[in-house]
């Protein structure tokens, strides 16, 4: 799998997580839901976003290396 494909899959997964969590919050609206979001959802989103950014950096480095090797 290319870095771009992996990045796209992570972006799709993040959108899916966000959509499904938003849907769940319409029915689950108490302190436990807030705690769950703070403890699990938000940190996971941050990690995914950092992973996406890292994959973009890796793609740029690989592209540069390919150009340099031509």
C-alpha positions as CSV (number, residue, x, y, z in Angstrom):
1,X,0.0,0.0,0.0
2,X,1.3,3.4,-0.9
3,X,1.7,6.2,1.7
4,X,-1.0,8.1,-0.1
5,X,-3.5,5.3,0.0
6,X,-2.8,4.7,3.7
7,X,-3.2,8.4,4.4
8,X,-6.5,8.4,2.5
9,X,-7.7,5.4,4.5
10,X,-6.8,7.1,7.7
11,X,-8.7,10.3,6.7
12,X,-11.7,8.2,5.8
13,X,-11.5,6.4,9.1
14,X,-11.3,9.7,11.0
15,X,-14.4,11.0,9.2
16,X,-16.2,7.8,10.0
17,X,-15.3,8.0,13.6
18,X,-16.4,11.6,13.8
19,X,-19.7,10.9,12.1
20,X,-20.5,7.8,14.2
21,X,-19.5,9.5,17.5
22,X,-21.7,12.5,16.6
23,X,-24.6,10.1,16.0
24,X,-24.0,8.2,19.2
25,X,-23.9,11.5,21.2
26,X,-27.5,12.3,20.1
27,X,-28.7,9.3,22.2
28,X,-25.9,9.2,24.8
29,X,-25.8,12.5,26.5
30,X,-24.6,12.2,30.0
31,X,-21.4,12.7,32.1
32,X,-20.1,9.2,31.1
33,X,-20.3,10.2,27.4
34,X,-18.4,13.4,28.1
35,X,-15.7,11.4,30.0
36,X,-15.5,8.8,27.2
37,X,-15.1,11.5,24.6
38,X,-12.4,13.2,26.6
39,X,-10.6,10.0,27.5
40,X,-10.8,8.1,24.3
41,X,-12.3,9.9,21.3
42,X,-10.3,13.2,21.5
43,X,-6.9,11.5,22.1
44,X,-7.6,9.1,19.3
45,X,-8.5,11.9,16.9
46,X,-5.4,13.7,17.8
47,X,-3.2,10.6,17.2
48,X,-4.9,10.0,13.8
49,X,-4.3,13.6,12.8
50,X,-0.7,13.4,13.8
51,X,-0.4,10.1,11.8
52,X,-1.9,11.7,8.8
53,X,0.6,14.6,9.0
54,X,3.5,12.2,9.4
55,X,2.4,10.2,6.4
56,X,2.3,13.4,4.4
57,X,5.8,14.2,5.4
58,X,7.0,10.7,4.5
59,X,5.3,11.0,1.1
60,X,7.2,14.3,0.5
61,X,10.5,12.7,1.5
62,X,9.9,9.7,-0.7
63,X,8.9,11.9,-3.6
64,X,12.1,14.0,-3.2
65,X,14.2,10.8,-3.0
66,X,12.6,9.5,-6.2
67,X,13.3,12.7,-8.0
68,X,16.9,12.8,-6.8
69,X,17.4,9.2,-8.0
70,X,16.2,9.8,-11.5
